[in-house]
Amino acid sequence: MTRHRPDSPDFVKEEFPLYWLARVHGVYTMEMERALKPIGLDIPSWRALLILAERGTSSMSEISLHAIAKLSTVTKLVYRMKAEGLVDTATSELDARVTVVTLTAQGRQAIERGQLATRHIFQRSFEGLTPTQIRRLNESLHQILDNLSPRHADVAAGRQLSGESEGDAD
């Protein structure tokens, strides 16, 4: 059955997982914006704060990767957050071309305010799902992300990545 594929004549949008993913993302974004705005945060700042909370110090490139944002956008965001006192920046000791970002005490306080403001969204989001269902959902989404990644697209198109021999492709 191919009802889940938009290129199929028997396509039904409700059977297309990315339809549901887009809807979930849209509603999640609206709810998060509504919860964060009163405490002076926005979604990009919230993402950057959580990335830093989890990882400690991160480079702008790492924040860009995990926040799913262009490096130029993250650079502007980080310097805005620095002006607001949420983060500090420094040059990497390992590579002077890399700017590293760390949370300030004010940034940690912003995370606490954000967690209080958004807790209800996360509780509602996963109501009725077991830990096993959540783990399986994460595994499926990770597989889809991997399938959509540039490396996977190159391999699927038969293009060999530089430095990779024929026997190295997955």
C-alpha positions in Angstrom: 0.0 0.0 0.0 1.4 3.4 -1.0 -1.3 5.7 0.5 1.5 7.3 2.6 3.5 8.5 -0.4 2.5 11.8 -2.1 3.7 10.5 -5.5 1.1 7.7 -5.3 -2.3 7.9 -7.0 -4.0 6.6 -3.9 -2.2 9.1 -1.5 -4.2 10.1 1.6 -2.6 12.9 3.6 -3.7 11.5 6.9 -1.5 8.4 6.2 1.6 10.6 5.4 3.7 10.7 8.5 5.3 14.1 7.5 1.8 15.6 7.4 1.4 14.8 11.1 4.9 15.9 11.9 4.3 19.3 10.3 1.0 19.7 12.1 2.6 18.7 15.5 5.5 21.1 14.8 3.1 23.9 13.9 0.9 23.5 17.0 4.0 23.0 19.2 5.6 26.2 17.9 2.4 28.2 18.5 2.1 26.9 22.1 5.8 27.5 22.9 5.6 31.1 21.5 2.5 31.7 23.6 4.3 30.4 26.8 7.7 32.0 26.3 6.7 35.5 25.2 5.4 36.6 28.6 8.8 35.8 30.2 10.8 37.6 27.5 12.0 34.5 25.6 11.5 33.3 22.0 11.9 29.8 20.6 15.4 30.3 19.1 16.7 31.7 22.4 15.0 28.8 24.3 16.6 26.3 22.0 20.1 27.8 22.4 19.7 28.0 26.2 18.7 24.3 26.4 21.6 23.3 24.1 24.0 25.1 26.4 22.3 23.7 29.5 22.8 20.2 28.2 26.3 20.6 26.7 27.9 23.2 28.9 30.0 25.1 26.4 29.2 24.9 22.8 30.5 26.4 19.6 28.3 28.5 17.4 28.4 25.7 14.8 27.2 23.1 17.4 24.3 25.4 18.4 23.5 25.9 14.8 23.4 22.1 14.2 21.2 21.3 17.2 19.0 24.4 16.9 18.4 23.7 13.2 19.3 27.2 12.2 21.8 28.8 9.9 25.1 29.8 11.4 24.6 33.4 10.5 21.2 33.4 12.3 22.8 31.7 15.4 25.6 34.2 15.4 23.1 37.1 15.5 21.1 35.3 18.2 24.1 34.6 20.4 25.2 38.2 20.3 21.7 39.4 21.1 21.6 36.9 24.0 25.0 38.1 25.1 23.7 41.7 25.2 20.8 40.5 27.3 23.3 38.9 29.7 22.1 35.3 29.0 25.4 34.0 27.6 29.1 34.8 27.4 31.3 34.2 24.4 35.0 33.5 24.1 37.6 32.3 21.5 38.2 28.6 21.7 41.6 27.7 23.2 41.9 24.9 20.7 41.0 26.9 17.5 41.1 30.7 17.4 38.6 30.6 14.6 35.9 29.1 16.8 33.7 31.1 19.1 32.5 29.2 22.2 29.3 30.1 24.1 28.5 29.5 27.7 25.6 30.2 30.0 25.6 33.0 32.5 23.8 32.9 35.9 21.1 35.0 34.2 20.9 32.4 31.4 20.3 29.6 33.9 17.6 31.7 35.6 16.0 32.2 32.1 16.0 28.4 31.7 14.2 27.9 35.0 11.6 30.5 34.0 11.2 28.8 30.7 10.8 25.4 32.2 8.1 26.6 34.5 6.3 28.4 31.6 6.5 25.4 29.2 6.1 22.4 31.6 2.4 22.1 30.8 3.1 21.8 27.1 5.4 18.8 27.5 3.1 17.1 30.0 0.2 17.4 27.6 2.3 16.4 24.6 3.1 13.0 25.9 -0.1 12.2 27.8 -1.2 8.6 27.2 2.2 7.5 25.8 4.3 5.0 27.5 8.1 5.4 27.9 8.4 2.6 25.3 6.2 4.4 22.8 8.2 7.6 23.3 11.5 5.7 22.8 10.2 4.1 19.6 8.9 7.4 18.3 12.4 8.9 18.9 14.0 6.0 17.1 11.7 6.4 14.1 12.2 10.2 14.0 16.0 9.7 14.2 15.8 7.2 11.3 13.8 9.7 9.2 16.3 12.5 10.0 19.2 10.2 9.0 17.3 9.3 5.8 16.9 13.0 5.0 20.5 14.0 5.9 22.8 15.1 3.1 25.1 12.1 3.5 22.2 9.7 3.1 21.0 11.6 0.0 24.4 11.5 -1.6 24.7 7.7 -1.0 21.2 7.1 -2.2 22.0 9.1 -5.4 25.1 7.0 -5.9 27.5 9.8 -5.2 30.6 8.8 -3.2 31.6 11.2 -0.4 35.2 12.6 -0.6 37.7 10.4 1.2 35.3 7.4 1.2 36.3 4.3 -0.7 33.8 2.0 -2.4 33.8 -0.4 0.5 33.1 2.2 3.1 29.5 3.1 2.1 26.7 1.9 4.3 
